[in-house]
């Protein structure tokens, strides 16, 4: 099995895209699986962002610090 870049370098990174492209030339099935994992990670991140925006903010704890913490937690 050929090494494919892990999901830590998502498709938003140019180097990760190039690595995935070269891996696809060597082993298409594994590269497709990795691309699907990356797509799923990006898709779930967008879903979580959308869900957070749809909820009503409490006001007192709604600041940039808590928003950053929530985004980091969602990304994890």
Backbone as numpy.savetxt, mean C-alpha at the origin, in Angstrom:
# Nx Ny Nz CAx CAy CAz Cx Cy Cz
12.27 -20.69 -7.61 11.42 -19.51 -7.61 12.32 -18.27 -7.61
12.02 -17.31 -8.42 12.81 -16.10 -8.57 12.42 -15.08 -7.52
13.41 -14.35 -7.05 13.14 -13.32 -6.05 12.40 -12.16 -6.69
11.36 -11.73 -6.03 10.55 -10.60 -6.49 10.57 -9.56 -5.38
10.58 -8.28 -5.70 10.58 -7.26 -4.66 9.40 -7.43 -3.73
9.62 -7.21 -2.45 8.54 -7.40 -1.49 7.59 -6.21 -1.48
6.50 -6.37 -0.75 5.46 -5.34 -0.72 5.88 -4.09 0.04
7.05 -4.13 0.70 7.51 -2.94 1.40 7.77 -1.81 0.42
8.23 -2.15 -0.79 8.40 -1.15 -1.84 7.20 -1.22 -2.76
6.22 -0.41 -2.49 4.99 -0.48 -3.28 5.17 0.14 -4.65
4.19 -0.04 -5.49 4.24 0.41 -6.87 4.34 1.92 -7.00
4.16 2.65 -5.92 4.30 4.10 -6.00 5.77 4.52 -6.10
6.69 3.59 -5.84 8.12 3.85 -5.92 8.62 3.43 -7.30
9.33 4.30 -7.99 9.80 4.04 -9.35 10.75 2.85 -9.39
11.65 2.75 -8.43 12.59 1.63 -8.41 11.87 0.32 -8.21
10.82 0.32 -7.40 10.05 -0.89 -7.17 9.34 -1.34 -8.44
8.84 -0.38 -9.21 8.19 -0.71 -10.47 9.19 -1.34 -11.44
10.39 -0.76 -11.52 11.42 -1.31 -12.40 11.83 -2.71 -11.98
11.96 -2.94 -10.67 12.32 -4.26 -10.17 11.22 -5.27 -10.47
9.98 -4.85 -10.31 8.85 -5.74 -10.60 8.78 -6.06 -12.09
9.08 -5.07 -12.92 9.08 -5.27 -14.37 10.15 -6.27 -14.79
11.34 -6.15 -14.22 12.41 -7.09 -14.57 12.11 -8.49 -14.02
11.48 -8.57 -12.85 11.08 -9.87 -12.30 10.00 -10.51 -13.16
9.14 -9.70 -13.75 8.08 -10.23 -14.62 8.67 -10.85 -15.87
9.79 -10.33 -16.33 10.44 -10.91 -17.50 11.01 -12.28 -17.17
11.48 -12.46 -15.93 12.06 -13.74 -15.53 11.00 -14.75 -15.12
10.03 -14.33 -14.31 9.01 -15.25 -13.76 7.66 -14.53 -13.71
6.90 -14.61 -14.79 5.65 -13.84 -14.87 4.62 -14.20 -13.77
4.48 -15.47 -13.44 3.46 -15.85 -12.46 3.75 -15.26 -11.08
4.99 -15.32 -10.66 5.34 -14.77 -9.35 5.20 -13.25 -9.36
5.57 -12.62 -10.46 5.46 -11.16 -10.55 4.00 -10.72 -10.53
3.13 -11.47 -11.17 1.70 -11.14 -11.15 1.16 -11.25 -9.73
1.59 -12.28 -9.02 1.15 -12.46 -7.63 1.61 -11.28 -6.77
2.86 -10.84 -6.96 3.38 -9.71 -6.19 2.66 -8.42 -6.56
2.37 -8.22 -7.84 1.64 -7.03 -8.27 0.23 -7.02 -7.66
-0.39 -8.19 -7.57 -1.71 -8.28 -6.96 -1.65 -7.94 -5.47
-0.60 -8.37 -4.78 -0.44 -8.03 -3.36 -0.28 -6.53 -3.19
0.51 -5.92 -4.06 0.72 -4.47 -3.96 -0.57 -3.72 -4.27
-1.32 -4.18 -5.27 -2.59 -3.54 -5.58 -3.55 -3.65 -4.41
-3.59 -4.82 -3.78 -4.47 -5.02 -2.64 -4.10 -4.09 -1.49
-2.80 -3.91 -1.25 -2.36 -3.03 -0.17 -2.78 -1.59 -0.45
-2.59 -1.12 -1.69 -2.98 0.24 -2.04 -4.50 0.41 -1.98
-5.23 -0.59 -2.44 -6.69 -0.55 -2.44 -7.23 -0.50 -1.01
-6.68 -1.33 -0.12 -7.14 -1.33 1.27 -6.80 -0.01 1.96
-5.67 0.58 1.62 -5.31 1.87 2.18 -6.33 2.93 1.78
-6.75 2.92 0.53 -7.75 3.88 0.07 -9.11 3.64 0.73
-9.46 2.38 0.93 -10.72 2.05 1.61 -10.69 2.57 3.05
-9.57 2.34 3.73 -9.47 2.81 5.12 -9.54 4.34 5.18
-8.88 5.03 4.26 -8.95 6.49 4.23 -10.38 6.96 4.01
-11.06 6.30 3.08 -12.44 6.67 2.79 -13.35 6.44 3.99
-13.15 5.34 4.68 -13.96 5.04 5.87 -13.71 6.07 6.96
-12.45 6.46 7.13 -12.13 7.46 8.16 -12.76 8.80 7.83
-12.79 9.17 6.57 -13.39 10.44 6.18 -14.90 10.43 6.35
-15.51 9.25 6.23 -16.96 9.15 6.31 -17.47 9.21 7.75
-16.61 8.91 8.72 -17.06 8.94 10.11 -17.10 10.37 10.62
-17.89 10.58 11.62 -18.00 11.92 12.21 -16.85 12.11 13.19
-16.16 13.23 13.12 -15.05 13.53 14.02 -15.58 13.95 15.38
-14.86 13.55 16.44 -15.31 13.88 17.79 -15.00 15.33 18.17
-14.03 15.94 17.50 -13.73 17.33 17.77 -12.54 17.51 18.69
-12.63 17.00 19.92 -11.58 17.22 20.90 -10.26 16.55 20.51
-10.32 15.35 20.01 -9.11 14.63 19.64 -8.84 14.67 18.15
-9.53 15.52 17.43 -9.39 15.60 15.99 -8.35 16.67 15.64
-7.09 16.27 15.53 -6.04 17.20 15.15 -5.05 16.51 14.22
-4.05 17.22 13.76 -3.13 16.65 12.79 -2.31 15.50 13.38
-2.02 15.54 14.66 -1.27 14.46 15.31 -2.04 13.16 15.34
-3.31 13.24 15.72 -4.11 12.02 15.77 -4.40 11.51 14.36
-4.57 12.42 13.40 -4.78 12.00 12.02 -3.56 11.27 11.48
-2.36 11.77 11.79 -1.13 11.11 11.36 -1.01 9.74 12.00
-1.31 9.64 13.28 -1.26 8.36 13.98 -2.23 7.36 13.39
-3.43 7.82 13.07 -4.43 6.95 12.47 -4.00 6.48 11.09
-3.40 7.37 10.28 -2.92 6.99 8.97 -1.80 5.97 9.05
-0.90 6.16 10.01 0.19 5.20 10.19 -0.35 3.85 10.65
-1.32 3.86 11.54 -1.93 2.63 11.99 -2.64 1.91 10.84
-3.36 2.66 10.02 -4.04 2.06 8.87 -3.04 1.47 7.88
-1.92 2.16 7.69 -0.91 1.67 6.77 -0.29 0.38 7.27
-0.10 0.30 8.58 0.50 -0.89 9.16 -0.38 -2.09 8.94
